[in-house]
């Protein structure tokens, strides 16, 4: 009887200890990372991919106990690709002190409508896709896990020169802040490259349906390739309409076209398109494979280069929280500024202006697949 009571006492103590640990786990404090992006509308695929990527990163950290003693919670906001909506979201997010950092938005113009508020509130902001040269100029709380367009544009031009072997170049750009700034940068890059010549520059509305006029002008100018400064909603219809008239025209663009939707929508008419990327799904790196497969399991498609950069942005924030072990926004910002992070897009460090340093590879669409041609 005495031994039975002793065993019962030991079992009771063990049960109480387990209960204590379970209670502590349930009581673990949370910390929020926000994502703002177009979750609805024509760019929703990109916004949703940012949200899913951040959630996958949070889930990975939470499965191993959280970051810095906190469970990571991702909160998402739909800015509808509107600068006005983004500015409103920024005010709401800045006031929630449980939110320690924010990822977004998708386009540069929308992002730049919110960055002044983030800077004033001392809320670290990492964009996975903004490439306007002025984006990080809002202040020292603003970071870019992308590159300024001059770096990416140099990769695009290298692809035109080395892969397409085109000399006479046409430039098509959308009439947005990003499109105008990027077009001017590309003009400078082309002018500085003795192997190519800018023959003609045409502009269009973002997501236009009819490209008959610029196509006619490009054909009359006898261009060998066209660099498209625009999103997939501009590039795909333009490529389809042009290739129906001239199947041999060379096409080049930017990393935002590294998305299976471009191939799904464009089919054979986007074959041969070239562009630079810092992330490649077909990599044999186990870290890339883990992310790629988890993303596909969550959303039934593979991540784009920009989605991968959102995943790394969330990882950078989680690592900062884990190391400083607090919700202090200023300390998180300071850690991000000096981080050397190994992610699915390679090693990431930020320069004093908050710009990520990246190495681009050249991708080409071949036989309905993305192929690294570097």
Secondary structure, 3 states (H helix, E strand, C coil): CHHHHHHHHHHHHHHHHHHHHHHHHHCCCEEEEEEEECCCCCCHHHHHHHHHHHHHHHHHHHHCCCECCEEEEEEEEECCCCHHHHHHHHHHHHHCCCEEEEEECCCHHHHHHHHHHHHHHCCEEEECCCCCCCHHHHCCCEEECCCCHHHHHHHHHHHHHHCCCCCEEEEEEECCHHHHHHHHHHHHHHHCCCCCEEEEEEEECCCCCCCHHHHHHHHHCCCCEEEEECCHHHHHHHHHHHHHHCCCCEEECCHHHCCHHHHHHHHHHHCCCEEEECCCCCCCCHHHHHHHHHHHHHHCCCCCHHHHHHHHHHHHHHHHHHHHCCCCHHHHHHHHHHCCEEECCEEECECCCCEECCCCEEEEEECCEEEECC
